[in-house]
Structures are given as C-alpha cells and as structure tokens.
Amino acid sequence: MPSRQPDPRGKLQPTWEGPYVITHAYSGNAYRLVDAEGVEVPGSWNALYLKKFHA
C-alpha cells in the first residue's frame, strides 16, 4: 500500500496563485498567461484550472 505524502505547499499556504492575464486563447479552452509583471507563465493552461479574479 502506498504511503500518503504530505502536501508540499503545507495546509496554511494559499491554494491558488495569481492573478494572471490571458494573452492568447487557443481552441479547446487552452490559454497563455502572463503575471502582473508581464512575465509569461510557461506552458498553456486549460480553463478547468483557471478561476476568475475578483478584486
């Protein structure tokens, strides 16, 4: 039976990162993102893993 590994982020760490800005939308709900400083996030992200940011 595999042992349960602790969450590397720790339980008091935020579960979401961001906010990010969508720079390009691809077919199939994939998006390219940049952070607040304009640094591009590596890879493309599926809409399933994105949430709207409310200030």
ABEGO torsion letter per residue (X at the ends): XBBBBBBAAEAABBABBOBBBBABBBBGGBBBBBBAAGBBBBEBBBAAABBBBBX
